[in-house]
């Protein structure tokens, strides 16, 4: 669905009540709904999930029992949609928006 370098917007930053506390601890830097991001990596996991890493959000690596290795926590692909060319903000627009 996405490729490295694609610009996306977060469409769902929610956390399920039963996992919110764990996610807050394990993934201290979380995505924000309606904010634009750049895909820096994509991982297709053996259990069927697709995770993405973002240029603008970095988290410390953590051991995940499900996959048996230490990796940076990824965000589920379904949390994002690709931005249409007309909706892309320039780096200047993003900088101005972030300072407001």
mmCIF file as gemmi writes it, N, C-alpha and C atoms, coordinates in Angstrom:
data_model
loop_
_atom_site.group_PDB
_atom_site.id
_atom_site.type_symbol
_atom_site.label_atom_id
_atom_site.label_alt_id
_atom_site.label_comp_id
_atom_site.label_asym_id
_atom_site.label_entity_id
_atom_site.label_seq_id
_atom_site.pdbx_PDB_ins_code
_atom_site.Cartn_x
_atom_site.Cartn_y
_atom_site.Cartn_z
_atom_site.occupancy
_atom_site.B_iso_or_equiv
_atom_site.pdbx_formal_charge
_atom_site.auth_seq_id
_atom_site.auth_asym_id
_atom_site.pdbx_PDB_model_num
ATOM 1 N N . UNK Axp A 1 ? 0.815 -1.193 0 1 0 ? 1 A 1
ATOM 2 C CA . UNK Axp A 1 ? 0 0 0 1 0 ? 1 A 1
ATOM 3 C C . UNK Axp A 1 ? 0.864 1.264 0 1 0 ? 1 A 1
ATOM 4 N N . UNK Axp A 2 ? 1.884 1.289 0.873 1 0 ? 2 A 1
ATOM 5 C CA . UNK Axp A 2 ? 2.773 2.445 0.95 1 0 ? 2 A 1
ATOM 6 C C . UNK Axp A 2 ? 4.17 2.05 0.514 1 0 ? 2 A 1
ATOM 7 N N . UNK Axp A 3 ? 4.967 3.068 0.204 1 0 ? 3 A 1
ATOM 8 C CA . UNK Axp A 3 ? 6.367 2.858 -0.08 1 0 ? 3 A 1
ATOM 9 C C . UNK Axp A 3 ? 7.205 3.788 0.782 1 0 ? 3 A 1
ATOM 10 N N . UNK Axp A 4 ? 8.468 3.454 0.963 1 0 ? 4 A 1
ATOM 11 C CA . UNK Axp A 4 ? 9.37 4.311 1.711 1 0 ? 4 A 1
ATOM 12 C C . UNK Axp A 4 ? 9.43 5.663 1.014 1 0 ? 4 A 1
ATOM 13 N N . UNK Axp A 5 ? 9.308 6.73 1.794 1 0 ? 5 A 1
ATOM 14 C CA . UNK Axp A 5 ? 9.317 8.077 1.257 1 0 ? 5 A 1
ATOM 15 C C . UNK Axp A 5 ? 7.936 8.643 1.003 1 0 ? 5 A 1
ATOM 16 N N . UNK Axp A 6 ? 6.911 7.794 1.027 1 0 ? 6 A 1
ATOM 17 C CA . UNK Axp A 6 ? 5.542 8.285 0.815 1 0 ? 6 A 1
ATOM 18 C C . UNK Axp A 6 ? 5.127 9.207 1.949 1 0 ? 6 A 1
ATOM 19 N N . UNK Axp A 7 ? 4.365 10.232 1.593 1 0 ? 7 A 1
ATOM 20 C CA . UNK Axp A 7 ? 3.767 11.134 2.583 1 0 ? 7 A 1
ATOM 21 C C . UNK Axp A 7 ? 2.389 10.594 2.909 1 0 ? 7 A 1
ATOM 22 N N . UNK Axp A 8 ? 2.101 10.499 4.205 1 0 ? 8 A 1
ATOM 23 C CA . UNK Axp A 8 ? 0.829 9.965 4.681 1 0 ? 8 A 1
ATOM 24 C C . UNK Axp A 8 ? 0.248 10.891 5.734 1 0 ? 8 A 1
ATOM 25 N N . UNK Axp A 9 ? -1.04 10.689 6.029 1 0 ? 9 A 1
ATOM 26 C CA . UNK Axp A 9 ? -1.685 11.412 7.112 1 0 ? 9 A 1
ATOM 27 C C . UNK Axp A 9 ? -2.256 10.363 8.061 1 0 ? 9 A 1
ATOM 28 N N . UNK Axp A 10 ? -2.154 10.631 9.347 1 0 ? 10 A 1
ATOM 29 C CA . UNK Axp A 10 ? -2.703 9.726 10.354 1 0 ? 10 A 1
ATOM 30 C C . UNK Axp A 10 ? -4.221 9.897 10.391 1 0 ? 10 A 1
ATOM 31 N N . UNK Axp A 11 ? -4.94 8.793 10.241 1 0 ? 11 A 1
ATOM 32 C CA . UNK Axp A 11 ? -6.4 8.834 10.276 1 0 ? 11 A 1
ATOM 33 C C . UNK Axp A 11 ? -6.957 8.207 11.556 1 0 ? 11 A 1
ATOM 34 N N . UNK Axp A 12 ? -6.084 7.549 12.337 1 0 ? 12 A 1
ATOM 35 C CA . UNK Axp A 12 ? -6.538 6.923 13.581 1 0 ? 12 A 1
ATOM 36 C C . UNK Axp A 12 ? -5.367 6.838 14.559 1 0 ? 12 A 1
ATOM 37 N N . UNK Axp A 13 ? -5.39 7.676 15.568 1 0 ? 13 A 1
ATOM 38 C CA . UNK Axp A 13 ? -4.331 7.654 16.585 1 0 ? 13 A 1
ATOM 39 C C . UNK Axp A 13 ? -4.839 7.066 17.897 1 0 ? 13 A 1
ATOM 40 N N . UNK Axp A 14 ? -6 6.425 17.85 1 0 ? 14 A 1
ATOM 41 C CA . UNK Axp A 14 ? -6.617 5.911 19.073 1 0 ? 14 A 1
ATOM 42 C C . UNK Axp A 14 ? -5.823 4.751 19.673 1 0 ? 14 A 1
ATOM 43 N N . UNK Axp A 15 ? -6.027 4.553 20.961 1 0 ? 15 A 1
ATOM 44 C CA . UNK Axp A 15 ? -5.463 3.414 21.691 1 0 ? 15 A 1
ATOM 45 C C . UNK Axp A 15 ? -6.634 2.714 22.376 1 0 ? 15 A 1
ATOM 46 N N . UNK Axp A 16 ? -6.703 1.411 22.239 1 0 ? 16 A 1
ATOM 47 C CA . UNK Axp A 16 ? -7.756 0.646 22.898 1 0 ? 16 A 1
ATOM 48 C C . UNK Axp A 16 ? -7.562 0.737 24.409 1 0 ? 16 A 1
ATOM 49 N N . UNK Axp A 17 ? -8.647 0.888 25.17 1 0 ? 17 A 1
ATOM 50 C CA . UNK Axp A 17 ? -8.525 1.043 26.625 1 0 ? 17 A 1
ATOM 51 C C . UNK Axp A 17 ? -7.702 -0.058 27.3 1 0 ? 17 A 1
ATOM 52 N N . UNK Axp A 18 ? -7.824 -1.286 26.816 1 0 ? 18 A 1
ATOM 53 C CA . UNK Axp A 18 ? -7.107 -2.394 27.458 1 0 ? 18 A 1
ATOM 54 C C . UNK Axp A 18 ? -5.608 -2.418 27.117 1 0 ? 18 A 1
ATOM 55 N N . UNK Axp A 19 ? -5.162 -1.62 26.141 1 0 ? 19 A 1
ATOM 56 C CA . UNK Axp A 19 ? -3.734 -1.576 25.792 1 0 ? 19 A 1
ATOM 57 C C . UNK Axp A 19 ? -3.122 -0.184 25.946 1 0 ? 19 A 1
ATOM 58 N N . UNK Axp A 20 ? -3.932 0.811 26.307 1 0 ? 20 A 1
ATOM 59 C CA . UNK Axp A 20 ? -3.455 2.205 26.357 1 0 ? 20 A 1
ATOM 60 C C . UNK Axp A 20 ? -2.264 2.387 27.288 1 0 ? 20 A 1
ATOM 61 N N . UNK Axp A 21 ? -2.329 1.816 28.476 1 0 ? 21 A 1
ATOM 62 C CA . UNK Axp A 21 ? -1.236 1.992 29.438 1 0 ? 21 A 1
ATOM 63 C C . UNK Axp A 21 ? 0.05 1.35 28.928 1 0 ? 21 A 1
ATOM 64 N N . UNK Axp A 22 ? -0.054 0.139 28.393 1 0 ? 22 A 1
ATOM 65 C CA . UNK Axp A 22 ? 1.114 -0.555 27.862 1 0 ? 22 A 1
ATOM 66 C C . UNK Axp A 22 ? 1.708 0.202 26.67 1 0 ? 22 A 1
ATOM 67 N N . UNK Axp A 23 ? 0.849 0.682 25.777 1 0 ? 23 A 1
ATOM 68 C CA . UNK Axp A 23 ? 1.335 1.437 24.614 1 0 ? 23 A 1
ATOM 69 C C . UNK Axp A 23 ? 2.025 2.725 25.03 1 0 ? 23 A 1
ATOM 70 N N . UNK Axp A 24 ? 1.494 3.392 26.033 1 0 ? 24 A 1
ATOM 71 C CA . UNK Axp A 24 ? 2.09 4.642 26.505 1 0 ? 24 A 1
ATOM 72 C C . UNK Axp A 24 ? 3.501 4.39 27.04 1 0 ? 24 A 1
ATOM 73 N N . UNK Axp A 25 ? 3.691 3.242 27.682 1 0 ? 25 A 1
ATOM 74 C CA . UNK Axp A 25 ? 5.011 2.876 28.214 1 0 ? 25 A 1
ATOM 75 C C . UNK Axp A 25 ? 5.949 2.405 27.102 1 0 ? 25 A 1
ATOM 76 N N . UNK Axp A 26 ? 5.451 1.491 26.251 1 0 ? 26 A 1
ATOM 77 C CA . UNK Axp A 26 ? 6.287 0.872 25.222 1 0 ? 26 A 1
ATOM 78 C C . UNK Axp A 26 ? 6.553 1.77 24.024 1 0 ? 26 A 1
ATOM 79 N N . UNK Axp A 27 ? 5.628 2.679 23.746 1 0 ? 27 A 1
ATOM 80 C CA . UNK Axp A 27 ? 5.734 3.559 22.577 1 0 ? 27 A 1
ATOM 81 C C . UNK Axp A 27 ? 5.516 4.996 23.054 1 0 ? 27 A 1
ATOM 82 N N . UNK Axp A 28 ? 6.555 5.586 23.67 1 0 ? 28 A 1
ATOM 83 C CA . UNK Axp A 28 ? 6.374 6.908 24.269 1 0 ? 28 A 1
ATOM 84 C C . UNK Axp A 28 ? 6.05 8.019 23.273 1 0 ? 28 A 1
ATOM 85 N N . UNK Axp A 29 ? 6.501 7.874 22.038 1 0 ? 29 A 1
ATOM 86 C CA . UNK Axp A 29 ? 6.227 8.876 21.008 1 0 ? 29 A 1
ATOM 87 C C . UNK Axp A 29 ? 5.147 8.331 20.088 1 0 ? 29 A 1
ATOM 88 N N . UNK Axp A 30 ? 3.959 8.9 20.188 1 0 ? 30 A 1
ATOM 89 C CA . UNK Axp A 30 ? 2.785 8.384 19.485 1 0 ? 30 A 1
ATOM 90 C C . UNK Axp A 30 ? 2.392 9.324 18.347 1 0 ? 30 A 1
ATOM 91 N N . UNK Axp A 31 ? 1.654 8.799 17.394 1 0 ? 31 A 1
ATOM 92 C CA . UNK Axp A 31 ? 1.181 9.598 16.264 1 0 ? 31 A 1
ATOM 93 C C . UNK Axp A 31 ? -0.01 10.47 16.667 1 0 ? 31 A 1
ATOM 94 N N . UNK Axp A 32 ? -0.251 11.51 15.867 1 0 ? 32 A 1
ATOM 95 C CA . UNK Axp A 32 ? -1.332 12.457 16.12 1 0 ? 32 A 1
ATOM 96 C C . UNK Axp A 32 ? -2.271 12.44 14.915 1 0 ? 32 A 1
ATOM 97 N N . UNK Axp A 33 ? -3.554 12.28 15.172 1 0 ? 33 A 1
ATOM 98 C CA . UNK Axp A 33 ? -4.544 12.253 14.092 1 0 ? 33 A 1
ATOM 99 C C . UNK Axp A 33 ? -4.48 13.552 13.281 1 0 ? 33 A 1
ATOM 100 N N . UNK Axp A 34 ? -4.592 13.412 11.987 1 0 ? 34 A 1
ATOM 101 C CA . UNK Axp A 34 ? -4.585 14.496 10.998 1 0 ? 34 A 1
ATOM 102 C C . UNK Axp A 34 ? -3.207 15.105 10.752 1 0 ? 34 A 1
ATOM 103 N N . UNK Axp A 35 ? -2.174 14.608 11.399 1 0 ? 35 A 1
ATOM 104 C CA . UNK Axp A 35 ? -0.817 15.111 11.161 1 0 ? 35 A 1
ATOM 105 C C . UNK Axp A 35 ? -0.179 14.332 10.01 1 0 ? 35 A 1
ATOM 106 N N . UNK Axp A 36 ? 0.656 15.023 9.234 1 0 ? 36 A 1
ATOM 107 C CA . UNK Axp A 36 ? 1.344 14.413 8.099 1 0 ? 36 A 1
ATOM 108 C C . UNK Axp A 36 ? 2.676 13.811 8.537 1 0 ? 36 A 1
ATOM 109 N N . UNK Axp A 37 ? 3.016 12.665 7.925 1 0 ? 37 A 1
ATOM 110 C CA . UNK Axp A 37 ? 4.251 11.952 8.232 1 0 ? 37 A 1
ATOM 111 C C . UNK Axp A 37 ? 4.868 11.43 6.938 1 0 ? 37 A 1
ATOM 112 N N . UNK Axp A 38 ? 6.148 11.013 7.05 1 0 ? 38 A 1
ATOM 113 C CA . UNK Axp A 38 ? 6.867 10.414 5.933 1 0 ? 38 A 1
ATOM 114 C C . UNK Axp A 38 ? 7.269 8.994 6.322 1 0 ? 38 A 1
ATOM 115 N N . UNK Axp A 39 ? 6.946 8.014 5.489 1 0 ? 39 A 1
ATOM 116 C CA . UNK Axp A 39 ? 7.293 6.614 5.756 1 0 ? 39 A 1
ATOM 117 C C . UNK Axp A 39 ? 8.809 6.443 5.6 1 0 ? 39 A 1
ATOM 118 N N . UNK Axp A 40 ? 9.478 5.891 6.634 1 0 ? 40 A 1
ATOM 119 C CA . UNK Axp A 40 ? 10.918 5.619 6.518 1 0 ? 40 A 1
ATOM 120 C C . UNK Axp A 40 ? 11.239 4.136 6.428 1 0 ? 40 A 1
ATOM 121 N N . UNK Axp A 41 ? 10.286 3.278 6.812 1 0 ? 41 A 1
ATOM 122 C CA . UNK Axp A 41 ? 10.48 1.825 6.694 1 0 ? 41 A 1
ATOM 123 C C . UNK Axp A 41 ? 9.127 1.135 6.779 1 0 ? 41 A 1
ATOM 124 N N . UNK Axp A 42 ? 9.061 -0.042 6.151 1 0 ? 42 A 1
ATOM 125 C CA . UNK Axp A 42 ? 7.845 -0.86 6.171 1 0 ? 42 A 1
ATOM 126 C C . UNK Axp A 42 ? 8.26 -2.287 6.481 1 0 ? 42 A 1
ATOM 127 N N . UNK Axp A 43 ? 7.507 -2.945 7.343 1 0 ? 43 A 1
ATOM 128 C CA . UNK Axp A 43 ? 7.813 -4.326 7.725 1 0 ? 43 A 1
ATOM 129 C C . UNK Axp A 43 ? 6.551 -5.172 7.598 1 0 ? 43 A 1
ATOM 130 N N . UNK Axp A 44 ? 6.662 -6.262 6.834 1 0 ? 44 A 1
ATOM 131 C CA . UNK Axp A 44 ? 5.566 -7.234 6.708 1 0 ? 44 A 1
ATOM 132 C C . UNK Axp A 44 ? 5.886 -8.364 7.682 1 0 ? 44 A 1
ATOM 133 N N . UNK Axp A 45 ? 5.14 -8.45 8.766 1 0 ? 45 A 1
ATOM 134 C CA . UNK Axp A 45 ? 5.396 -9.449 9.8 1 0 ? 45 A 1
ATOM 135 C C . UNK Axp A 45 ? 4.774 -10.792 9.437 1 0 ? 45 A 1
ATOM 136 N N . UNK Axp A 46 ? 5.387 -11.869 9.934 1 0 ? 46 A 1
ATOM 137 C CA . UNK Axp A 46 ? 4.924 -13.234 9.666 1 0 ? 46 A 1
ATOM 138 C C . UNK Axp A 46 ? 3.49 -13.469 10.112 1 0 ? 46 A 1
ATOM 139 N N . UNK Axp A 47 ? 3.031 -12.739 11.129 1 0 ? 47 A 1
ATOM 140 C CA . UNK Axp A 47 ? 1.679 -12.954 11.655 1 0 ? 47 A 1
ATOM 141 C C . UNK Axp A 47 ? 0.634 -12.126 10.902 1 0 ? 47 A 1
ATOM 142 N N . UNK Axp A 48 ? 1.025 -11.491 9.798 1 0 ? 48 A 1
ATOM 143 C CA . UNK Axp A 48 ? 0.069 -10.82 8.93 1 0 ? 48 A 1
ATOM 144 C C . UNK Axp A 48 ? -0.011 -9.313 9.054 1 0 ? 48 A 1
ATOM 145 N N . UNK Axp A 49 ? 0.54 -8.751 10.093 1 0 ? 49 A 1
ATOM 146 C CA . UNK Axp A 49 ? 0.463 -7.298 10.278 1 0 ? 49 A 1
ATOM 147 C C . UNK Axp A 49 ? 1.525 -6.595 9.431 1 0 ? 49 A 1
ATOM 148 N N . UNK Axp A 50 ? 1.193 -5.381 9.029 1 0 ? 50 A 1
ATOM 149 C CA . UNK Axp A 50 ? 2.152 -4.536 8.321 1 0 ? 50 A 1
ATOM 150 C C . UNK Axp A 50 ? 2.392 -3.315 9.19 1 0 ? 50 A 1
ATOM 151 N N . UNK Axp A 51 ? 3.663 -3.076 9.53 1 0 ? 51 A 1
ATOM 152 C CA . UNK Axp A 51 ? 4.013 -1.938 10.369 1 0 ? 51 A 1
ATOM 153 C C . UNK Axp A 51 ? 4.845 -0.932 9.602 1 0 ? 51 A 1
ATOM 154 N N . UNK Axp A 52 ? 4.733 0.327 10.006 1 0 ? 52 A 1
ATOM 155 C CA . UNK Axp A 52 ? 5.521 1.376 9.375 1 0 ? 52 A 1
ATOM 156 C C . UNK Axp A 52 ? 6.28 2.175 10.431 1 0 ? 52 A 1
ATOM 157 N N . UNK Axp A 53 ? 7.454 2.645 10.039 1 0 ? 53 A 1
ATOM 158 C CA . UNK Axp A 53 ? 8.221 3.594 10.835 1 0 ? 53 A 1
ATOM 159 C C . UNK Axp A 53 ? 8.14 4.935 10.119 1 0 ? 53 A 1
ATOM 160 N N . UNK Axp A 54 ? 8.171 6.001 10.89 1 0 ? 54 A 1
ATOM 161 C CA . UNK Axp A 54 ? 7.991 7.346 10.351 1 0 ? 54 A 1
ATOM 162 C C . UNK Axp A 54 ? 9.223 8.205 10.599 1 0 ? 54 A 1
ATOM 163 N N . UNK Axp A 55 ? 9.564 9.049 9.642 1 0 ? 55 A 1
ATOM 164 C CA . UNK Axp A 55 ? 10.706 9.959 9.798 1 0 ? 55 A 1
ATOM 165 C C . UNK Axp A 55 ? 10.52 10.868 11.011 1 0 ? 55 A 1
ATOM 166 N N . UNK Axp A 56 ? 9.306 11.304 11.243 1 0 ? 56 A 1
ATOM 167 C CA . UNK Axp A 56 ? 9.028 12.307 12.271 1 0 ? 56 A 1
ATOM 168 C C . UNK Axp A 56 ? 8.801 11.73 13.662 1 0 ? 56 A 1
ATOM 169 N N . UNK Axp A 57 ? 8.724 10.412 13.79 1 0 ? 57 A 1
ATOM 170 C CA . UNK Axp A 57 ? 8.469 9.775 15.089 1 0 ? 57 A 1
ATOM 171 C C . UNK Axp A 57 ? 9.469 8.638 15.279 1 0 ? 57 A 1
ATOM 172 N N . UNK Axp A 58 ? 10.276 8.738 16.333 1 0 ? 58 A 1
ATOM 173 C CA . UNK Axp A 58 ? 11.26 7.699 16.635 1 0 ? 58 A 1
ATOM 174 C C . UNK Axp A 58 ? 11.041 7.246 18.077 1 0 ? 58 A 1
ATOM 175 N N . UNK Axp A 59 ? 11.057 5.923 18.283 1 0 ? 59 A 1
ATOM 176 C CA . UNK Axp A 59 ? 10.896 5.345 19.61 1 0 ? 59 A 1
ATOM 177 C C . UNK Axp A 59 ? 12.062 4.419 19.913 1 0 ? 59 A 1
ATOM 178 N N . UNK Axp A 60 ? 12.366 4.217 21.198 1 0 ? 60 A 1
ATOM 179 C CA . UNK Axp A 60 ? 13.47 3.317 21.55 1 0 ? 60 A 1
ATOM 180 C C . UNK Axp A 60 ? 13.11 1.865 21.209 1 0 ? 60 A 1
ATOM 181 N N . UNK Axp A 61 ? 14.115 1.081 20.781 1 0 ? 61 A 1
ATOM 182 C CA . UNK Axp A 61 ? 13.869 -0.339 20.478 1 0 ? 61 A 1
ATOM 183 C C . UNK Axp A 61 ? 13.363 -1.084 21.712 1 0 ? 61 A 1
ATOM 184 N N . UNK Axp A 62 ? 12.581 -2.139 21.461 1 0 ? 62 A 1
ATOM 185 C CA . UNK Axp A 62 ? 11.973 -2.928 22.523 1 0 ? 62 A 1
ATOM 186 C C . UNK Axp A 62 ? 11.906 -4.381 22.063 1 0 ? 62 A 1
ATOM 187 N N . UNK Axp A 63 ? 11.989 -5.31 23.016 1 0 ? 63 A 1
ATOM 188 C CA . UNK Axp A 63 ? 11.833 -6.728 22.693 1 0 ? 63 A 1
ATOM 189 C C . UNK Axp A 63 ? 10.35 -7.059 22.568 1 0 ? 63 A 1
ATOM 190 N N . UNK Axp A 64 ? 9.99 -7.693 21.451 1 0 ? 64 A 1
ATOM 191 C CA . UNK Axp A 64 ? 8.613 -8.129 21.225 1 0 ? 64 A 1
ATOM 192 C C . UNK Axp A 64 ? 8.577 -9.649 21.185 1 0 ? 64 A 1
ATOM 193 N N . UNK Axp A 65 ? 7.917 -10.232 22.18 1 0 ? 65 A 1
ATOM 194 C CA . UNK Axp A 65 ? 7.824 -11.68 22.314 1 0 ? 65 A 1
ATOM 195 C C . UNK Axp A 65 ? 7.188 -12.322 21.075 1 0 ? 65 A 1
ATOM 196 N N . UNK Axp A 66 ? 6.161 -11.669 20.511 1 0 ? 66 A 1
ATOM 197 C CA . UNK Axp A 66 ? 5.434 -12.203 19.366 1 0 ? 66 A 1
ATOM 198 C C . UNK Axp A 66 ? 6.348 -12.487 18.174 1 0 ? 66 A 1
ATOM 199 N N . UNK Axp A 67 ? 7.343 -11.62 17.958 1 0 ? 67 A 1
ATOM 200 C CA . UNK Axp A 67 ? 8.249 -11.817 16.821 1 0 ? 67 A 1
ATOM 201 C C . UNK Axp A 67 ? 9.644 -12.277 17.254 1 0 ? 67 A 1
ATOM 202 N N . UNK Axp A 68 ? 9.881 -12.293 18.573 1 0 ? 68 A 1
ATOM 203 C CA . UNK Axp A 68 ? 11.134 -12.824 19.105 1 0 ? 68 A 1
ATOM 204 C C . UNK Axp A 68 ? 12.367 -11.998 18.816 1 0 ? 68 A 1
ATOM 205 N N . UNK Axp A 69 ? 12.211 -10.677 18.717 1 0 ? 69 A 1
ATOM 206 C CA . UNK Axp A 69 ? 13.392 -9.842 18.498 1 0 ? 69 A 1
ATOM 207 C C . UNK Axp A 69 ? 13.171 -8.43 19.01 1 0 ? 69 A 1
ATOM 208 N N . UNK Axp A 70 ? 14.286 -7.698 19.074 1 0 ? 70 A 1
ATOM 209 C CA . UNK Axp A 70 ? 14.257 -6.304 19.514 1 0 ? 70 A 1
ATOM 210 C C . UNK Axp A 70 ? 14.157 -5.428 18.268 1 0 ? 70 A 1
ATOM 211 N N . UNK Axp A 71 ? 13.128 -4.599 18.23 1 0 ? 71 A 1
ATOM 212 C CA . UNK Axp A 71 ? 12.944 -3.664 17.116 1 0 ? 71 A 1
ATOM 213 C C . UNK Axp A 71 ? 12.336 -2.37 17.649 1 0 ? 71 A 1
ATOM 214 N N . UNK Axp A 72 ? 12.387 -1.34 16.841 1 0 ? 72 A 1
ATOM 215 C CA . UNK Axp A 72 ? 11.673 -0.118 17.167 1 0 ? 72 A 1
ATOM 216 C C . UNK Axp A 72 ? 10.183 -0.395 16.972 1 0 ? 72 A 1
ATOM 217 N N . UNK Axp A 73 ? 9.345 -0.009 17.931 1 0 ? 73 A 1
ATOM 218 C CA . UNK Axp A 73 ? 7.903 -0.216 17.75 1 0 ? 73 A 1
ATOM 219 C C . UNK Axp A 73 ? 7.408 0.466 16.479 1 0 ? 73 A 1
ATOM 220 N N . UNK Axp A 74 ? 6.552 -0.253 15.766 1 0 ? 74 A 1
ATOM 221 C CA . UNK Axp A 74 ? 6.017 0.261 14.505 1 0 ? 74 A 1
ATOM 222 C C . UNK Axp A 74 ? 4.541 0.596 14.677 1 0 ? 74 A 1
ATOM 223 N N . UNK Axp A 75 ? 4.057 1.421 13.783 1 0 ? 75 A 1
ATOM 224 C CA . UNK Axp A 75 ? 2.639 1.771 13.776 1 0 ? 75 A 1
ATOM 225 C C . UNK Axp A 75 ? 1.942 0.953 12.696 1 0 ? 75 A 1
ATOM 226 N N . UNK Axp A 76 ? 0.735 0.501 13.001 1 0 ? 76 A 1
ATOM 227 C CA . UNK Axp A 76 ? -0.033 -0.286 12.043 1 0 ? 76 A 1
ATOM 228 C C . UNK Axp A 76 ? -0.335 0.545 10.796 1 0 ? 76 A 1
ATOM 229 N N . UNK Axp A 77 ? -0.191 -0.088 9.662 1 0 ? 77 A 1
ATOM 230 C CA . UNK Axp A 77 ? -0.413 0.575 8.374 1 0 ? 77 A 1
ATOM 231 C C . UNK Axp A 77 ? -1.819 1.175 8.278 1 0 ? 77 A 1
ATOM 232 N N . UNK Axp A 78 ? -2.808 0.521 8.868 1 0 ? 78 A 1
ATOM 233 C CA . UNK Axp A 78 ? -4.193 0.996 8.753 1 0 ? 78 A 1
ATOM 234 C C . UNK Axp A 78 ? -4.433 2.334 9.449 1 0 ? 78 A 1
ATOM 235 N N . UNK Axp A 79 ? -3.486 2.785 10.249 1 0 ? 79 A 1
ATOM 236 C CA . UNK Axp A 79 ? -3.631 4.083 10.918 1 0 ? 79 A 1
ATOM 237 C C . UNK Axp A 79 ? -3.415 5.267 9.974 1 0 ? 79 A 1
ATOM 238 N N . UNK Axp A 80 ? -2.989 5.004 8.742 1 0 ? 80 A 1
ATOM 239 C CA . UNK Axp A 80 ? -2.595 6.064 7.817 1 0 ? 80 A 1
ATOM 240 C C . UNK Axp A 80 ? -3.257 5.902 6.453 1 0 ? 80 A 1
ATOM 241 N N . UNK Axp A 81 ? -3.291 7.009 5.727 1 0 ? 81 A 1
ATOM 242 C CA . UNK Axp A 81 ? -3.649 6.974 4.307 1 0 ? 81 A 1
ATOM 243 C C . UNK Axp A 81 ? -2.663 7.875 3.572 1 0 ? 81 A 1
ATOM 244 N N . UNK Axp A 82 ? -2.417 7.506 2.328 1 0 ? 82 A 1
ATOM 245 C CA . UNK Axp A 82 ? -1.489 8.285 1.501 1 0 ? 82 A 1
ATOM 246 C C . UNK Axp A 82 ? -2.104 9.649 1.203 1 0 ? 82 A 1
ATOM 247 N N . UNK Axp A 83 ? -1.277 10.676 1.249 1 0 ? 83 A 1
ATOM 248 C CA . UNK Axp A 83 ? -1.749 12.021 0.925 1 0 ? 83 A 1
ATOM 249 C C . UNK Axp A 83 ? -1.872 12.194 -0.58 1 0 ? 83 A 1
ATOM 250 N N . UNK Axp A 84 ? -2.91 12.862 -0.967 1 0 ? 84 A 1
ATOM 251 C CA . UNK Axp A 84 ? -3.068 13.212 -2.368 1 0 ? 84 A 1
ATOM 252 C C . UNK Axp A 84 ? -2.111 14.359 -2.665 1 0 ? 84 A 1
ATOM 253 N N . UNK Axp A 85 ? -1.632 14.416 -3.884 1 0 ? 85 A 1
ATOM 254 C CA . UNK Axp A 85 ? -0.668 15.445 -4.285 1 0 ? 85 A 1
ATOM 255 C C . UNK Axp A 85 ? -1.131 16.845 -3.899 1 0 ? 85 A 1
ATOM 256 N N . UNK Axp A 86 ? -2.406 17.143 -4.066 1 0 ? 86 A 1
ATOM 257 C CA . UNK Axp A 86 ? -2.919 18.479 -3.777 1 0 ? 86 A 1
ATOM 258 C C . UNK Axp A 86 ? -2.978 18.783 -2.282 1 0 ? 86 A 1
ATOM 259 N N . UNK Axp A 87 ? -2.889 17.754 -1.438 1 0 ? 87 A 1
ATOM 260 C CA . UNK Axp A 87 ? -2.995 17.971 0.003 1 0 ? 87 A 1
ATOM 261 C C . UNK Axp A 87 ? -1.639 17.988 0.696 1 0 ? 87 A 1
ATOM 262 N N . UNK Axp A 88 ? -0.572 17.743 -0.047 1 0 ? 88 A 1
ATOM 263 C CA . UNK Axp A 88 ? 0.756 17.744 0.544 1 0 ? 88 A 1
ATOM 264 C C . UNK Axp A 88 ? 1.136 19.16 0.964 1 0 ? 88 A 1
ATOM 265 N N . UNK Axp A 89 ? 1.619 19.276 2.175 1 0 ? 89 A 1
ATOM 266 C CA . UNK Axp A 89 ? 2.12 20.571 2.63 1 0 ? 89 A 1
ATOM 267 C C . UNK Axp A 89 ? 3.605 20.648 2.341 1 0 ? 89 A 1
ATOM 268 N N . UNK Axp A 90 ? 4.049 21.792 1.951 1 0 ? 90 A 1
ATOM 269 C CA . UNK Axp A 90 ? 5.481 21.976 1.747 1 0 ? 90 A 1
ATOM 270 C C . UNK Axp A 90 ? 6.167 21.987 3.108 1 0 ? 90 A 1
ATOM 271 N N . UNK Axp A 91 ? 7.476 21.773 3.118 1 0 ? 91 A 1
ATOM 272 C CA . UNK Axp A 91 ? 8.224 21.826 4.377 1 0 ? 91 A 1
ATOM 273 C C . UNK Axp A 91 ? 8.055 23.19 5.033 1 0 ? 91 A 1
ATOM 274 N N . UNK Axp A 92 ? 7.982 24.253 4.239 1 0 ? 92 A 1
ATOM 275 C CA . UNK Axp A 92 ? 7.78 25.592 4.765 1 0 ? 92 A 1
ATOM 276 C C . UNK Axp A 92 ? 6.434 25.695 5.47 1 0 ? 92 A 1
ATOM 277 N N . UNK Axp A 93 ? 5.386 25.179 4.84 1 0 ? 93 A 1
ATOM 278 C CA . UNK Axp A 93 ? 4.046 25.234 5.444 1 0 ? 93 A 1
ATOM 279 C C . UNK Axp A 93 ? 3.992 24.463 6.748 1 0 ? 93 A 1
ATOM 280 N N . UNK Axp A 94 ? 4.676 23.327 6.798 1 0 ? 94 A 1
ATOM 281 C CA . UNK Axp A 94 ? 4.712 22.519 8.013 1 0 ? 94 A 1
ATOM 282 C C . UNK Axp A 94 ? 5.429 23.283 9.13 1 0 ? 94 A 1
ATOM 283 N N . UNK Axp A 95 ? 6.566 23.903 8.8 1 0 ? 95 A 1
ATOM 284 C CA . UNK Axp A 95 ? 7.308 24.665 9.807 1 0 ? 95 A 1
ATOM 285 C C . UNK Axp A 95 ? 6.475 25.822 10.349 1 0 ? 95 A 1
ATOM 286 N N . UNK Axp A 96 ? 5.795 26.52 9.466 1 0 ? 96 A 1
ATOM 287 C CA . UNK Axp A 96 ? 4.958 27.647 9.882 1 0 ? 96 A 1
ATOM 288 C C . UNK Axp A 96 ? 3.806 27.147 10.753 1 0 ? 96 A 1
ATOM 289 N N . UNK Axp A 97 ? 3.165 26.052 10.338 1 0 ? 97 A 1
ATOM 290 C CA . UNK Axp A 97 ? 2.03 25.502 11.084 1 0 ? 97 A 1
ATOM 291 C C . UNK Axp A 97 ? 2.476 25.057 12.479 1 0 ? 97 A 1
ATOM 292 N N . UNK Axp A 98 ? 3.666 24.411 12.581 1 0 ? 98 A 1
ATOM 293 C CA . UNK Axp A 98 ? 4.154 23.923 13.87 1 0 ? 98 A 1
ATOM 294 C C . UNK Axp A 98 ? 4.513 25.047 14.833 1 0 ? 98 A 1
ATOM 295 N N . UNK Axp A 99 ? 4.775 26.243 14.334 1 0 ? 99 A 1
ATOM 296 C CA . UNK Axp A 99 ? 5.138 27.356 15.22 1 0 ? 99 A 1
ATOM 297 C C . UNK Axp A 99 ? 3.936 28.158 15.685 1 0 ? 99 A 1
ATOM 298 N N . UNK Axp A 100 ? 2.774 27.844 15.148 1 0 ? 100 A 1
ATOM 299 C CA . UNK Axp A 100 ? 1.55 28.591 15.511 1 0 ? 100 A 1
ATOM 300 C C . UNK Axp A 100 ? 0.949 28.05 16.789 1 0 ? 100 A 1
